[in-house]
Amino acid sequence: MGSQTWIVDRGHDRWVAKSVAPHLAESFAQGLRLAQILDDSGIAAGAPVPARSGSVTADSASGDRMALLTWVPGTPLTGNRADEQRLIGAALARVHRVLRDREVPGGQRFHWVDPAAPHLGLRPWIRPAVGAAVDALATIRREAPGWPEGLLHADPAPEAFRYDSATGVCGIIDWSSALHGPLLYDLASAVMYLGGPDRAAAMTDAYQTAGALSQHEIATGLPVMLRFRWAVQADYFARRITTNDLTGITGPEENEKGLEDARRALLDYAR
């Protein structure tokens, strides 16, 4: 939702061109470094093709920042079936094993949600709900420090996972930033997109089986991190509505739907 993309074909070769607004240029370049790390480790992640200057990004004619990315074969997953969820869980765990304890210079640190931010005053419910989720996360991190950390995807929706049935390879695309934080944040994001813990059970089981996090770490940390992940959604869409940011969507109703989904989820935690 923060970029524009095009498929680029030349003969039998294919790439993806992706551009972001100038203020996202640095985080975009850092995210591409993660994609390169994964590609070097044998994980298809849409690594950048260097420009003639050697940089992984370049200015476009419009002033946006653009990159040419390696094409990741396959079709995007939906997570609607257990077999797809298992592919997602195993792929995410494989990524985490590579990125655990890794950092990149200048990368963003977890977390960035400020309960006092002005845009959270958009609706009466937002600030209290976000504040409660932030407080709950801070409490459990004091009581149970030492969650495994590393570089994160930060938004592993099902469609970010591309499965090539011809090779049996599942890649993961859309590396738009370099965020260092608890691996649980990525897992909670995947659970959120799949509809919650019950609906995401096959994915979570595959992730746990792959050994990126222990059963205890997932059982004790995932509920609180999932609540925080919904607070991130509320923060994100409240900001987009306040600034009338329509990047990547067809109209303001999509921002409103995102905020309403967050409201419904956070309301369950307040009961």
N, C-alpha and C positions, 0 to 999 in steps of 0.2 A: 504493500500500500504506500510505500515511500519512494517508488521508483517507476521508471518506464523501461520496457524491454521489447526487443525485436529479435526474430530469428534471422540469421544471416546465412545464406547458402552461396556456395561457389563450387560448381561442379558437384563432386560427390562429398565435399566437405561441408560441415555445418558448425556454427558457433551461435552464441547468444550475445547480443549487444545490450548493455544495461547502462542507464544513466540516472543520476540522482541530482538533486538541487545542490548548489554550491556549498550550503552550510552543512551538508552531509558528506562532503567529499572525503574528509579525513577518516571518518569512521568507516566509510565504504572501502577505502584503500586498506584499512586495517583488517576488515572482514575478509578481503581477498587474500590477505596473508594467511589467514586460517585455512581458506580453501586450498592454498598452495601446500601448506603443511600436510593436510589430509591427502592431497593428491600424491605427494612424495611418499606417503605411507601406504599407498595402494588403495585409497578410498576415493571413488569418483565424487568430486565435490564442485565441479565447475571452476577449475583453477583459471586464473587470468592469463591471457596471452600478452606478453610484454609489448608495449609500443616501441617504435623505432628509437625513442629516447631511452628505453630501458625501464620506464615507469609502467606500473600496472594500470594507471588511469591517464586520461588525457581530457583536455577541455574540448567540448563540442562547440559547434557554431552558435548554439543557443546560450552558451555560458554554463550549461550543466557539466557535470563531471561524468565521463563515460569510460566503460571498460569493455573489452572483448573477452568473453568467457568460453572456456572449453565446453563443448556440447556433452551433456550426460545422457547417454542413450536410455531408452525405456519409456514407460508411461507413469504419470503421477498416481500414487496410491490414494485411496479414499479412507482406508481404515474401517470400512463397513463390514469386512469379514475377518474372522479370526486369523486366517493365514496371512492377510495383509498386515494385521496388527503385529503378528510375530516378526514379520520382516522389518517393520518400523522399530520395534523394541530392540531387536538384535543389531540393527544398523546404528541406532542411537548409542547403544552401549559400546559398539566398536569405535565410534567417534570419540566417546568419552575416555576410553582407554588410551587413545592417542593424545588427547588434549588435556588430560588430567595433569595438574601441577605445571602446566605451560602458561606462559605470558607473552605478550607482544608489547614493545615500547609504546607508551601513550594510550594503551587500551583502557576502556571504561571499566570501572570497578562497581561491583554490586553493593548496595542498590541505589537507585536514583529517585525513588518516589518520595516527595516532600508533602506531608499532609497539610502544610501551611500554604501550599502553592495557590495563587489567586484563582486559577481556572477550576479548582475543586469547589469553588463557591457557585458553580453553574446551577446546581440543583441542591436542595437542602440535605438530601441523603448522602451525597458523595463524600464530603469531608469526614463525617463520623465513620462511615463504613471503611474508607481507605485508612483512616487513622487507627481503627481497631485492628485491621489486618496487619499493618506495619508493627503495631505494639505486640501482637501475638507472635510475629516472627522474631522480633527482638528478644522476647522472653525465652522462647525455646532455644535460641542460639546462645543465650547466656547459660541456660540450664544444661544444654547438650552441645558444647562447642566441638569443633573438630570435624564438621561435615566435610567430606572430600570436595575439593574445588578444582577449577581449571578453566579453560576457555570454553565458552558456551556458544551454541547456535542461537539461543535466545528466543526463537520463534519456530520450533519444529512442528509446523502443521503437517497433516498427512500428505498434502500435495508437494511438500518440499522433498519427499522421498520418491525417487524414480527407480522403478524395477524393470530390469531388462530380462524378459523371460528367456531370451535366446542364450544368455550367458549365466543367468541366475544371480546377477550382481544387482545390489540395491545401493544406489548412490543417494546423496543428500545435497541439495542445492540451496541457494538463497543465503549466502554468507554476507550479510550487509553491515556487520559491525564486529568488533572484538571486545566482548564482555567477559570479564573474569569474575567468577562467582561460584556458588554451590552447584554441583552437578544436578542436584534435586530440582533446581529451577527449570532446567530443560525437561526433565521427566514430568514435572507438574504441568508444563506447557503442553506437552504431548497428551497428557491425560485430559486436560481442559478441552483441547480440540476434539478429542474422541468422545466427549460427552460425559465425563466424570469417571470415578474409580470403577464402578460396576461395569460400565460399557467398555472401559479400556483395560479390563482384566487380562486379556490375552497379551496385549502389548507390554503391560507392566511385568507379567510373568516372564516373558521372553527377555526383557531387559534385565531382570534380576538374575535369571539363569545364566546370562552372559557375564555376570560378575562385576559389572561396573560399580555397583553399590550393593551393600549387604541387605538382607531381608530386614534386619533391625533398623537400619538407616532409613529404608523406604517406609516401613510401617510407622515409625515415630515421626518422621519429618514430612512425609508427603501431604498429609491433611493440612498442616499449617502452611506449607509452601503453596499448595493449591489455592488456599484462601488468598494468600498474597498475590498469586498470579492473576486472580480475578480483580484484585485491587489495581494491578498494573493495567488491566483492560479498562477499568473505570477512569484511571488517570489518563490513559492514552486517548480515549475517545472524548473525554471532557475537554482535553486540550485541542483536539481536532475540531470539535464543534465550536469552541470559543474563537478559534482563529479561522474558521470556515475553510479548513484544509480538506480538499476533495481529491487529493492525489490518489490515484489508483482505484477510484470508485466512480459510479455513475451519477451519484447525487447525495445530498445531505442525509437522506433517509437511511443510508447504510451506516453512517456514523451514529445516528440515533439508535439503530438496532443494536450496534455494538455496545453502546452505553446501557441500553435496556437489558441486554443479556447479562452484563456485569451486575446490574442492580438486582436482578432476580437471583443470581448465584450468591451474592454477598448477603442478601436478605436471609437466605437459609442459615448462614452462620450466626446471624443475630438472634435467631429464635432460641 
